[in-house]
């Protein structure tokens, strides 16, 4: 029996693709790039997973504007994106069906549930608290001085803080970033198919188990 399940947020617990797409394009307009058009959700899907810094770089690179010559533009864009997102982190975000019930089922089995996201801490805390109340502890977003996923540092630090051996943990996520994080930390992994990436990516990354729906997780790795 595992002791803790550590969940990614975007694309795993909540569908934030509409939210991220909105703010990526909103920030483009804020810095005077609205005339270039919008980045569609299917491209945003490819850009997420590695944190907001790389997301913003990739958004500008979409238009060929991510280079040293445009460093000031990037800084303005980054600030606009974060300012808007932090002001309304719940806008257009919805939890995936069945996730609250899954967490409750794990809790009844005395299995702790935590969140580990590359998203800024302010947004992570707001989203988790709003949709899931106190079902998760701890709830970690990006932290100063700790490398983002797929580096194992944050996951290992979270487990150490809780006094849990990596062999007693499971990392659950929707992208190769999450699966690689778990593998780098020596943790079993679940790749979920309701998020932002497909089965091929999760299998290639080495997921221990693939879940098509939340209830599938109860049948494995417990």
C-alpha positions as a Markdown table, in Angstrom:
| # | Residue | x | y | z |
|---|---|---|---|---|
| 1 | Unk | 0.0 | 0.0 | 0.0 |
| 2 | Unk | 1.4 | 3.4 | -1.0 |
| 3 | Unk | 1.4 | 6.2 | 1.6 |
| 4 | Unk | 1.1 | 9.3 | -0.6 |
| 5 | Unk | -0.1 | 10.3 | -4.1 |
| 6 | Unk | 1.5 | 13.5 | -5.4 |
| 7 | Unk | -0.6 | 15.1 | -8.2 |
| 8 | Unk | 0.3 | 17.6 | -10.8 |
| 9 | Unk | -2.3 | 20.4 | -11.2 |
| 10 | Unk | -2.7 | 21.7 | -14.7 |
| 11 | Unk | -4.1 | 18.9 | -17.0 |
| 12 | Unk | -4.3 | 16.5 | -14.1 |
| 13 | Unk | -6.5 | 17.9 | -11.3 |
| 14 | Unk | -7.9 | 20.8 | -13.3 |
| 15 | Unk | -8.5 | 21.8 | -16.9 |
| 16 | Unk | -6.6 | 25.1 | -17.1 |
| 17 | Unk | -6.0 | 25.1 | -20.8 |
| 18 | Unk | -8.7 | 27.6 | -21.5 |
| 19 | Unk | -7.3 | 29.8 | -18.7 |
| 20 | Unk | -3.7 | 29.6 | -19.9 |
| 21 | Unk | -4.7 | 30.2 | -23.5 |
| 22 | Unk | -6.7 | 33.3 | -22.4 |
| 23 | Unk | -3.9 | 34.8 | -20.4 |
| 24 | Unk | -1.2 | 34.0 | -23.0 |
| 25 | Unk | -3.2 | 35.9 | -25.6 |
| 26 | Unk | -4.3 | 38.6 | -23.2 |
| 27 | Unk | -0.6 | 39.4 | -22.4 |
| 28 | Unk | 0.2 | 39.6 | -26.1 |
| 29 | Unk | -2.4 | 42.3 | -26.5 |
| 30 | Unk | -1.1 | 44.0 | -23.3 |
| 31 | Unk | 2.4 | 44.4 | -24.8 |
| 32 | Unk | 1.2 | 45.6 | -28.2 |
| 33 | Unk | 1.4 | 42.3 | -30.1 |
| 34 | Unk | -2.3 | 41.7 | -30.6 |
| 35 | Unk | -2.0 | 42.4 | -34.3 |
| 36 | Unk | 0.0 | 39.2 | -34.7 |
| 37 | Unk | -3.1 | 37.1 | -33.9 |
| 38 | Unk | -3.8 | 34.6 | -31.2 |
| 39 | Unk | -2.0 | 31.4 | -30.3 |
| 40 | Unk | -4.6 | 28.5 | -30.5 |
| 41 | Unk | -5.2 | 26.1 | -27.6 |
| 42 | Unk | -3.7 | 23.2 | -29.5 |
| 43 | Unk | -0.3 | 25.0 | -29.6 |
| 44 | Unk | -0.6 | 26.2 | -26.0 |
| 45 | Unk | -0.9 | 22.5 | -25.1 |
| 46 | Unk | 2.5 | 21.9 | -26.5 |
| 47 | Unk | 4.0 | 24.9 | -24.6 |
| 48 | Unk | 2.9 | 24.1 | -21.1 |
| 49 | Unk | 4.3 | 21.8 | -18.4 |
| 50 | Unk | 7.7 | 23.4 | -17.7 |
| 51 | Unk | 6.6 | 26.5 | -15.8 |
| 52 | Unk | 5.5 | 30.0 | -16.7 |
| 53 | Unk | 8.9 | 31.2 | -17.6 |
| 54 | Unk | 9.3 | 28.8 | -20.5 |
| 55 | Unk | 5.7 | 29.1 | -21.4 |
| 56 | Unk | 6.2 | 32.9 | -22.0 |
| 57 | Unk | 9.4 | 32.2 | -23.9 |
| 58 | Unk | 7.6 | 29.7 | -26.1 |
| 59 | Unk | 4.7 | 32.1 | -26.7 |
| 60 | Unk | 7.0 | 34.8 | -28.0 |
| 61 | Unk | 9.0 | 32.2 | -30.0 |
| 62 | Unk | 5.7 | 31.3 | -31.7 |
| 63 | Unk | 6.1 | 34.7 | -33.4 |
| 64 | Unk | 9.9 | 34.6 | -33.8 |
| 65 | Unk | 10.4 | 37.1 | -31.0 |
| 66 | Unk | 12.3 | 35.1 | -28.3 |
| 67 | Unk | 15.9 | 36.2 | -28.7 |
| 68 | Unk | 18.3 | 38.5 | -26.8 |
| 69 | Unk | 17.2 | 41.4 | -29.0 |
| 70 | Unk | 13.8 | 41.2 | -27.5 |
| 71 | Unk | 14.8 | 40.8 | -23.9 |
| 72 | Unk | 12.8 | 43.9 | -22.8 |
| 73 | Unk | 9.8 | 42.6 | -24.6 |
| 74 | Unk | 10.0 | 39.3 | -22.9 |
| 75 | Unk | 10.2 | 41.0 | -19.5 |
| 76 | Unk | 7.1 | 43.1 | -20.2 |
| 77 | Unk | 5.2 | 40.0 | -21.5 |
| 78 | Unk | 6.2 | 37.9 | -18.5 |
| 79 | Unk | 5.0 | 40.6 | -16.2 |
| 80 | Unk | 1.7 | 41.1 | -18.0 |
| 81 | Unk | 1.0 | 37.4 | -18.0 |
| 82 | Unk | 1.7 | 36.9 | -14.3 |
| 83 | Unk | -0.1 | 40.1 | -13.3 |
| 84 | Unk | -3.2 | 39.1 | -15.1 |
| 85 | Unk | -3.1 | 35.4 | -14.1 |
| 86 | Unk | -2.5 | 36.2 | -10.4 |
| 87 | Unk | -5.4 | 38.7 | -10.4 |
| 88 | Unk | -7.9 | 36.0 | -11.6 |
| 89 | Unk | -6.4 | 32.5 | -11.3 |
| 90 | Unk | -9.7 | 30.7 | -11.4 |
| 91 | Unk | -11.0 | 32.3 | -14.6 |
| 92 | Unk | -12.2 | 29.5 | -17.0 |
| 93 | Unk | -10.6 | 26.8 | -14.9 |
| 94 | Unk | -12.6 | 23.7 | -14.0 |
| 95 | Unk | -11.8 | 20.5 | -12.1 |
| 96 | Unk | -11.8 | 17.3 | -14.0 |
| 97 | Unk | -14.8 | 15.1 | -13.4 |
| 98 | Unk | -14.2 | 12.4 | -10.8 |
| 99 | Unk | -11.1 | 14.0 | -9.2 |
| 100 | Unk | -12.6 | 15.0 | -5.9 |
| 101 | Unk | -14.2 | 11.5 | -5.6 |
| 102 | Unk | -10.8 | 9.9 | -6.3 |
| 103 | Unk | -9.0 | 12.0 | -3.6 |
| 104 | Unk | -11.8 | 11.1 | -1.1 |
| 105 | Unk | -11.4 | 7.4 | -1.9 |
| 106 | Unk | -7.6 | 7.6 | -1.4 |
| 107 | Unk | -8.1 | 9.4 | 1.9 |
| 108 | Unk | -10.5 | 6.7 | 3.1 |
| 109 | Unk | -7.6 | 4.2 | 2.5 |
| 110 | Unk | -5.3 | 6.4 | 4.7 |
| 111 | Unk | -3.3 | 7.5 | 1.6 |
| 112 | Unk | -2.2 | 11.1 | 1.7 |
| 113 | Unk | -2.7 | 13.4 | -1.3 |
| 114 | Unk | -0.4 | 16.3 | -2.2 |
| 115 | Unk | 0.0 | 18.7 | -5.1 |
| 116 | Unk | 3.3 | 19.5 | -6.9 |
| 117 | Unk | 3.1 | 22.0 | -9.8 |
| 118 | Unk | 5.5 | 24.1 | -11.8 |
| 119 | Unk | 2.9 | 26.8 | -11.6 |
| 120 | Unk | 3.6 | 29.9 | -9.4 |
| 121 | Unk | 2.6 | 29.2 | -5.7 |
| 122 | Unk | -0.1 | 31.9 | -5.6 |
| 123 | Unk | -2.1 | 30.4 | -8.4 |
| 124 | Unk | -1.6 | 26.8 | -7.2 |
| 125 | Unk | -2.9 | 27.6 | -3.7 |
| 126 | Unk | -5.9 | 29.6 | -5.0 |
| 127 | Unk | -7.0 | 26.9 | -7.5 |
| 128 | Unk | -6.5 | 23.9 | -5.1 |
| 129 | Unk | -8.2 | 25.7 | -2.2 |
| 130 | Unk | -11.2 | 26.8 | -4.3 |
| 131 | Unk | -11.9 | 23.5 | -6.0 |
| 132 | Unk | -10.7 | 20.9 | -3.4 |
| 133 | Unk | -10.7 | 22.7 | -0.1 |
| 134 | Unk | -8.4 | 20.9 | 2.4 |
| 135 | Unk | -8.2 | 17.6 | 0.5 |
| 136 | Unk | -4.5 | 18.1 | -0.3 |
| 137 | Unk | -1.5 | 18.7 | 2.0 |
| 138 | Unk | 1.0 | 19.8 | 1.2 |
| 139 | Unk | 0.4 | 22.0 | -1.8 |
| 140 | Unk | 3.6 | 23.1 | -3.6 |
| 141 | Unk | 4.0 | 25.3 | -6.6 |
| 142 | Unk | 7.3 | 26.7 | -7.9 |
| 143 | Unk | 9.6 | 27.6 | -5.0 |
| 144 | Unk | 12.7 | 29.9 | -5.0 |
| 145 | Unk | 15.9 | 27.9 | -5.1 |
| 146 | Unk | 14.3 | 24.6 | -6.0 |
| 147 | Unk | 14.5 | 23.5 | -9.7 |
| 148 | Unk | 11.3 | 22.9 | -11.5 |
| 149 | Unk | 10.1 | 19.5 | -12.6 |
| 150 | Unk | 11.4 | 17.2 | -14.2 |
| 151 | Unk | 14.3 | 17.8 | -11.7 |
| 152 | Unk | 13.4 | 15.5 | -8.7 |
| 153 | Unk | 14.4 | 18.1 | -6.1 |
| 154 | Unk | 11.0 | 19.4 | -5.3 |
| 155 | Unk | 9.4 | 16.0 | -5.2 |
| 156 | Unk | 12.1 | 14.6 | -3.0 |
| 157 | Unk | 12.0 | 17.6 | -0.7 |
| 158 | Unk | 8.2 | 17.3 | -0.4 |
| 159 | Unk | 8.5 | 13.6 | 0.5 |
| 160 | Unk | 11.3 | 14.3 | 3.0 |
| 161 | Unk | 9.2 | 16.9 | 4.7 |
| 162 | Unk | 6.4 | 14.4 | 5.1 |
| 163 | Unk | 8.7 | 11.7 | 6.3 |
| 164 | Unk | 7.8 | 9.4 | 3.3 |
| 165 | Unk | 10.2 | 7.1 | 1.4 |
| 166 | Unk | 10.1 | 7.5 | -2.4 |
| 167 | Unk | 9.2 | 3.9 | -2.7 |
| 168 | Unk | 6.0 | 4.6 | -0.8 |
| 169 | Unk | 4.9 | 7.4 | -3.2 |
| 170 | Unk | 3.3 | 7.8 | -6.6 |
| 171 | Unk | 3.6 | 10.8 | -8.9 |
| 172 | Unk | 0.4 | 11.5 | -11.0 |
| 173 | Unk | 0.5 | 13.7 | -14.1 |
| 174 | Unk | -0.4 | 14.3 | -17.7 |
| 175 | Unk | 2.9 | 15.1 | -19.3 |
| 176 | Unk | 6.4 | 13.6 | -19.7 |
| 177 | Unk | 7.6 | 16.3 | -17.3 |
| 178 | Unk | 5.6 | 14.6 | -14.5 |
| 179 | Unk | 6.6 | 11.1 | -15.4 |
| 180 | Unk | 10.3 | 12.1 | -15.7 |
| 181 | Unk | 10.0 | 13.8 | -12.3 |
| 182 | Unk | 8.8 | 10.6 | -10.7 |
| 183 | Unk | 11.4 | 8.4 | -12.4 |
| 184 | Unk | 14.2 | 10.8 | -11.5 |
| 185 | Unk | 13.1 | 10.6 | -7.9 |
| 186 | Unk | 12.7 | 6.8 | -7.8 |
| 187 | Unk | 8.9 | 7.1 | -7.5 |
| 188 | Unk | 6.2 | 5.1 | -9.3 |
| 189 | Unk | 4.2 | 7.1 | -11.8 |
| 190 | Unk | 0.7 | 7.3 | -13.3 |
| 191 | Unk | 0.2 | 9.0 | -16.6 |
| 192 | Unk | -3.3 | 10.3 | -17.1 |
| 193 | Unk | -5.0 | 10.6 | -20.5 |
| 194 | Unk | -7.6 | 13.3 | -19.7 |
| 195 | Unk | -5.0 | 16.1 | -19.7 |
| 196 | Unk | -2.8 | 17.9 | -22.2 |
| 197 | Unk | -0.8 | 15.1 | -23.8 |
| 198 | Unk | -1.4 | 11.7 | -25.3 |
| 199 | Unk | -0.6 | 8.1 | -24.4 |
| 200 | Unk | 2.4 | 7.9 | -26.7 |
| 201 | Unk | 4.2 | 10.7 | -24.8 |
| 202 | Unk | 3.4 | 9.1 | -21.4 |
| 203 | Unk | 4.5 | 5.6 | -22.5 |
| 204 | Unk | 7.7 | 6.9 | -24.0 |
| 205 | Unk | 8.5 | 8.8 | -20.8 |
| 206 | Unk | 8.2 | 5.5 | -18.9 |
| 207 | Unk | 5.0 | 5.8 | -16.9 |
| 208 | Unk | 4.4 | 2.9 | -14.6 |
| 209 | Unk | 0.7 | 2.9 | -15.3 |
| 210 | Unk | -1.6 | 4.7 | -17.7 |
| 211 | Unk | -5.0 | 5.8 | -16.4 |
| 212 | Unk | -7.8 | 6.6 | -18.8 |
| 213 | Unk | -10.1 | 7.9 | -16.1 |
| 214 | Unk | -9.6 | 8.8 | -12.4 |
| 215 | Unk | -11.2 | 5.6 | -11.2 |
| 216 | Unk | -8.5 | 3.6 | -12.9 |
| 217 | Unk | -6.0 | 4.9 | -10.3 |
| 218 | Unk | -7.8 | 3.1 | -7.5 |
| 219 | Unk | -7.2 | -0.2 | -9.2 |
| 220 | Unk | -3.4 | 0.2 | -9.5 |
| 221 | Unk | -0.4 | 1.1 | -7.3 |
| 222 | Unk | -2.3 | 1.0 | -4.0 |
